[in-house]
Amino acid sequence: AEHQHVRYNPLRDDWVLVSAHRVKRPWQGQLEKPPPEDVPRWDPKNPLCPGATRANGEVNPQYEGTFVFPNDFPALQPDAPEPDDSDHPLFRAAPARGVCKVMCFHPWSDLTLPLMSLPEIRAVIDSWAQLATELGASYPWVQIFENKGAMMGCSNPHPHCQVWASSFLPNEARLEDRTQRQHLSQRGVPMLLEYAEQEARRKERLVVENADWLVVVPYWATWPYQTLLLPRRHVCRLQELSDSEKDSLASIMQRLLIKYDNLFEISFPYSMGWHGEWRGTAILSSTPPSSLPAAHAVPLPPAGAPTGPFLEEDCRHWQLHAHYYPPLLRSATVRKFMVGYEMLAQAQRDLTPEQAAERLRSLPEVHYKKRAE
């Protein structure tokens, strides 16, 4: 708790430097502007609002629940051409195809997940599972992620997330696939299932828990109040969750996000995302059959064929989980910067994961905006 040391992250096969004493240093650096508290419930200029006109001229329906539409500025498109052949191994390129969607959580712009009702959060989870099923029938990796707050690059003050499906396995997923596969081979149990059992017993990094889920500040956390959301049973995909597990997921998400908001009494910024079983072939442990990087040597399943070898692939090593990466460190205006040593050497944090977990755990589970009601 007081002396620097390094901790191993088995999920990423790397290390983080923990320097708890540095949290006492004075700060005269960048101060962030707290998020606005006066976001209008409906704004015709906000392209995510019901009835608003988006950049491509399309008008949103008067939706009342979740609303999914193709991203007007997609990073991935399904019909991208093949790149030219490389004449040197140091200058390789590979095909990258996919689709990008936007999902609005709620029609009101002044509402975020911790302020939504449990049935409304459950509707978000159901939409996530549906999108994962639909896009996973054609693409091996479906990345669901939410950037909350302008500090995390969110360009529209409206509760929403993005879903990108790709023809290749992205770097983080490829890394987690390798480490989880190795752990199962060596210990005979999925890594994150074993980890969840250990954290549930130790409790020193536990933030919230219920019968089906637990949230911890991971032992190897990099960001100050980073958390990991884990199921208690072995499950590979969102769409495999039972109705009761989805209900309890809505509850534990709400509890966690209320604590986040209560920490500095602001709408807490973060980036979060789900990682689950992918639908490729077991190619990553061997040399790809061409000069392409392993990440791009993943064939697409046949269109309209959501079953077959891509679902029969042995993915017992995978465990469904969600990462939350919030940037704030000391207050609503002082954030953690990933610069210098972090960019050139390895990740470093000041506050210990145990200290962060204890602070989050001790926070009330009634949102600060509702305490006077």
C-alpha positions in Angstrom: 0.0 0.0 0.0 3.0 2.4 0.5 5.9 1.1 -1.6 6.2 0.8 -5.3 5.9 -2.7 -6.9 4.8 -4.2 -10.2 1.8 -6.4 -10.7 1.2 -9.0 -13.4 -1.8 -8.8 -15.7 -2.5 -12.4 -16.9 -5.2 -11.3 -19.2 -2.9 -9.1 -21.2 0.4 -10.8 -20.4 2.0 -7.6 -19.2 2.9 -5.6 -16.0 1.7 -2.5 -14.3 3.9 -0.3 -11.9 2.0 0.6 -8.7 3.4 3.7 -6.9 0.9 4.5 -4.2 3.0 7.2 -2.6 2.7 9.4 -5.7 -0.9 10.1 -5.0 0.3 12.7 -2.4 2.2 14.8 -4.9 0.9 18.3 -5.5 -1.0 18.9 -8.8 -0.7 22.1 -10.9 -1.3 20.4 -14.3 -4.3 20.2 -16.6 -7.7 20.7 -15.0 -10.7 19.3 -16.8 -14.0 21.0 -17.2 -16.8 19.2 -15.3 -19.5 17.8 -17.6 -22.6 20.1 -18.0 -25.5 19.5 -15.8 -28.0 21.3 -18.0 -28.3 18.9 -21.0 -31.7 19.5 -22.6 -34.0 16.5 -22.6 -34.6 16.9 -26.4 -32.7 19.0 -28.8 -33.5 19.1 -32.5 -29.8 19.8 -33.3 -28.7 16.6 -31.5 -28.6 13.9 -34.2 -29.4 11.1 -31.7 -32.7 12.6 -30.5 -36.0 11.2 -31.6 -37.2 13.1 -34.7 -33.9 14.8 -35.3 -32.2 14.9 -38.7 -28.8 13.2 -38.9 -25.8 14.2 -41.0 -26.9 12.0 -43.9 -30.3 13.6 -44.1 -32.2 10.7 -42.5 -34.8 11.6 -39.8 -34.8 9.4 -36.7 -38.1 7.8 -35.7 -40.0 8.9 -32.6 -38.5 6.0 -30.7 -39.5 5.4 -27.1 -37.0 2.7 -26.1 -33.7 1.6 -27.6 -32.9 2.7 -31.2 -30.3 1.1 -33.5 -29.1 2.6 -36.8 -26.0 2.3 -39.1 -23.2 4.7 -38.1 -23.2 7.7 -40.5 -19.4 7.8 -40.3 -18.4 4.1 -40.0 -14.8 3.1 -39.4 -15.6 -0.3 -41.1 -17.6 -0.9 -44.3 -18.6 -4.3 -45.7 -17.4 -3.7 -49.3 -13.9 -2.2 -48.8 -11.5 -3.3 -51.6 -8.5 -5.5 -51.1 -5.3 -3.6 -50.4 -2.4 -3.9 -52.8 0.1 -6.7 -52.3 3.2 -5.8 -50.3 6.6 -6.0 -51.7 8.3 -6.1 -48.3 7.4 -7.8 -44.9 7.8 -4.5 -43.1 5.0 -3.0 -45.1 2.1 -5.3 -44.8 -1.6 -4.6 -45.2 -4.7 -6.9 -45.0 -8.4 -6.6 -45.7 -10.6 -5.0 -43.1 -14.3 -5.2 -43.6 -17.3 -4.8 -41.3 -20.2 -2.8 -40.2 -20.6 -0.1 -37.5 -23.9 0.6 -35.7 -25.0 3.2 -33.1 -27.5 2.2 -30.4 -29.4 4.9 -28.4 -30.2 3.7 -24.9 -33.2 6.0 -24.3 -35.0 8.9 -26.0 -34.0 11.4 -23.4 -30.6 13.2 -23.7 -30.4 14.1 -20.0 -30.5 10.5 -18.9 -27.6 8.2 -18.4 -27.5 4.5 -17.5 -27.3 5.0 -13.7 -30.4 7.2 -13.8 -32.4 4.8 -16.0 -34.8 2.3 -14.5 -34.0 -1.4 -14.2 -36.4 -2.3 -17.0 -34.8 0.3 -19.2 -31.3 -1.0 -18.5 -32.6 -4.6 -19.2 -33.9 -3.4 -22.6 -30.3 -2.2 -23.4 -28.9 -5.6 -22.4 -31.5 -7.3 -24.6 -30.5 -5.1 -27.6 -26.9 -5.8 -27.0 -27.5 -9.6 -27.0 -29.6 -9.3 -30.2 -27.0 -7.3 -32.0 -24.3 -9.7 -30.9 -26.4 -12.6 -32.4 -27.2 -10.8 -35.6 -23.8 -9.5 -36.4 -22.0 -12.5 -35.1 -23.7 -14.6 -37.8 -21.6 -12.9 -40.4 -18.5 -11.5 -38.6 -16.1 -13.3 -36.2 -15.8 -10.3 -33.7 -18.5 -8.0 -32.5 -17.3 -5.2 -30.2 -19.9 -3.4 -28.1 -18.5 -0.3 -26.4 -19.7 2.9 -24.8 -17.8 6.1 -24.5 -19.4 8.2 -21.8 -18.6 11.9 -21.5 -16.8 14.4 -23.6 -13.6 13.5 -21.8 -13.7 10.1 -23.4 -14.4 11.4 -26.9 -18.2 11.2 -26.8 -19.4 13.7 -29.4 -23.1 13.8 -28.6 -24.6 14.3 -25.1 -27.2 11.5 -25.4 -27.1 8.0 -23.8 -25.7 5.6 -26.5 -23.1 3.1 -27.4 -21.5 1.7 -30.6 -21.3 -1.8 -32.0 -18.5 -2.6 -34.5 -18.4 -6.0 -36.2 -15.2 -6.8 -38.0 -13.9 -9.4 -40.4 -10.7 -9.7 -38.3 -9.9 -10.3 -34.7 -8.7 -7.0 -33.1 -5.5 -6.8 -31.1 -7.1 -6.8 -27.6 -9.3 -9.7 -28.4 -6.5 -11.7 -30.0 -4.3 -11.1 -26.9 -7.1 -12.2 -24.5 -7.8 -15.2 -26.6 -4.2 -16.4 -26.4 -3.8 -15.8 -22.6 -7.1 -17.4 -21.7 -6.4 -20.4 -24.0 -3.0 -20.8 -22.3 -4.5 -20.6 -18.8 -7.1 -23.3 -19.5 -4.4 -25.5 -20.9 -2.2 -25.0 -17.9 -4.7 -25.0 -15.1 -7.8 -26.7 -16.5 -10.2 -23.9 -15.6 -11.1 -20.7 -17.5 -8.9 -17.9 -16.3 -11.7 -15.4 -15.5 -13.9 -18.0 -13.8 -11.0 -18.9 -11.5 -10.3 -15.2 -11.0 -13.9 -14.4 -10.1 -14.0 -17.2 -7.5 -10.7 -15.9 -6.0 -11.9 -12.3 -5.8 -15.3 -13.3 -4.3 -13.4 -15.1 -1.6 -10.8 -12.4 -0.9 -13.2 -9.4 -1.1 -10.4 -6.8 -0.8 -11.0 -5.6 -4.4 -14.7 -6.3 -4.5 -17.0 -3.3 -5.3 -20.5 -4.8 -5.7 -21.9 -8.3 -6.1 -25.1 -10.3 -6.4 -26.1 -13.9 -7.0 -24.9 -13.9 -10.6 -22.3 -11.2 -11.0 -19.5 -9.4 -9.3 -17.5 -6.2 -10.0 -13.9 -5.8 -8.9 -11.1 -3.3 -9.3 -8.8 -5.9 -10.8 -5.5 -6.7 -9.1 -3.7 -5.5 -12.2 -5.8 -2.4 -12.9 -4.2 0.4 -14.8 -6.7 3.2 -14.6 -7.4 4.6 -11.1 -11.0 3.4 -10.8 -11.0 0.7 -13.5 -13.4 -2.2 -12.9 -14.1 -5.6 -14.3 -17.6 -7.0 -14.5 -17.7 -10.8 -14.3 -20.3 -13.6 -14.2 -20.1 -16.2 -11.5 -20.8 -19.1 -13.8 -19.0 -20.1 -17.0 -20.6 -18.2 -19.9 -19.1 -17.2 -23.2 -21.5 -14.8 -24.8 -24.1 -12.2 -23.8 -26.8 -14.1 -25.7 -26.2 -17.1 -23.5 -27.4 -15.3 -20.4 -30.7 -16.4 -18.9 -33.5 -13.9 -18.2 -32.7 -13.9 -14.5 -29.0 -13.3 -15.3 -29.9 -10.4 -17.5 -32.1 -8.9 -14.7 -29.3 -9.2 -12.2 -26.9 -7.8 -14.8 -29.1 -4.7 -15.1 -29.1 -4.4 -11.3 -25.4 -4.6 -10.8 -24.6 -2.3 -13.7 -26.9 0.3 -12.1 -25.3 -0.1 -8.7 -21.8 0.3 -10.1 -22.6 3.3 -12.3 -24.4 5.0 -9.4 -21.2 4.6 -7.3 -19.1 6.0 -10.2 -21.4 9.1 -10.3 -21.3 9.5 -6.5 -17.5 9.3 -6.3 -17.1 13.0 -7.4 -20.8 13.8 -7.8 -20.7 14.2 -11.5 -21.8 12.2 -14.5 -18.7 10.0 -14.4 -16.8 9.5 -17.7 -15.6 6.2 -18.8 -15.1 3.8 -21.8 -16.5 0.4 -21.4 -16.9 -2.7 -23.5 -17.9 -6.3 -23.6 -15.5 -9.1 -24.5 -16.8 -12.6 -25.2 -16.2 -15.6 -27.3 -15.3 -14.9 -30.9 -16.4 -16.9 -34.0 -13.1 -17.6 -35.8 -11.0 -20.7 -36.2 -8.2 -21.9 -33.9 -5.5 -20.3 -36.1 -3.9 -17.9 -33.6 -1.5 -20.4 -32.0 0.1 -21.3 -35.4 1.7 -19.4 -38.2 -0.9 -18.1 -40.6 -0.8 -19.7 -44.0 0.2 -16.5 -45.8 2.2 -13.4 -45.1 -0.8 -11.7 -43.5 -0.7 -10.8 -39.8 -2.4 -13.4 -37.6 -5.0 -10.9 -36.6 -6.3 -10.7 -40.1 -6.0 -14.4 -41.0 -9.5 -15.1 -39.8 -11.9 -16.4 -42.4 -15.5 -15.2 -42.4 -18.3 -17.7 -41.8 -20.7 -18.3 -44.7 -23.3 -15.6 -44.9 -26.6 -16.7 -43.3 -24.9 -19.7 -41.6 -24.8 -18.9 -37.8 -24.2 -22.5 -37.0 -21.6 -25.0 -38.0 -17.8 -25.0 -37.3 -17.7 -21.4 -36.2 -20.1 -22.1 -33.3 -18.6 -25.5 -32.7 -15.1 -24.2 -32.2 -13.9 -25.1 -28.7 -14.0 -21.8 -26.9 -14.2 -23.1 -23.3 -11.2 -20.8 -22.4 -13.3 -17.7 -23.0 -15.3 -16.1 -20.2 -17.7 -13.2 -20.9 -16.7 -10.0 -19.1 -16.9 -6.2 -19.4 -14.2 -3.7 -18.8 -14.8 -0.2 -17.4 -12.0 2.3 -17.9 -12.7 5.7 -16.2 -10.0 8.4 -16.5 -10.6 10.5 -13.3 -8.0 10.2 -10.5 -8.2 12.8 -7.8 -11.4 14.8 -8.5 -13.9 15.7 -11.2 -11.2 17.9 -12.7 -8.0 15.9 -12.4 -7.6 12.9 -14.6 -5.0 10.2 -15.1 -2.8 10.8 -18.2 -1.2 7.9 -20.1 2.0 9.7 -21.2 5.7 9.5 -20.8 6.6 6.4 -18.9 3.2 4.8 -19.8 3.8 5.3 -23.5 7.5 4.5 -23.6 7.9 1.8 -20.9 4.8 0.3 -19.2 1.6 1.2 -17.4 1.8 3.0 -14.0 -0.8 3.9 -11.4 -0.7 5.8 -8.1 -3.8 4.7 -6.1 -3.6 1.0 -5.4 -6.5 -1.2 -6.6 -7.4 -2.1 -3.0 -7.7 1.6 -2.1 -9.8 2.3 -5.2 -12.1 -0.6 -4.5 -12.5 0.4 -0.8 -13.5 3.9 -1.8 -16.0 2.7 -4.4 -17.4 0.1 -2.1 -18.1 2.6 0.6 -20.1 4.9 -1.6 -23.9 5.0 -1.3 -26.0 3.3 -3.9 -28.6 6.1 -4.1 -27.6 8.5 -6.9 -26.6 11.9 -5.6 -29.2 13.6 -7.8 -32.0 11.6 -6.1 -31.0 11.9 -2.5 -33.1 15.0 -2.0 -36.2 13.5 -3.6 
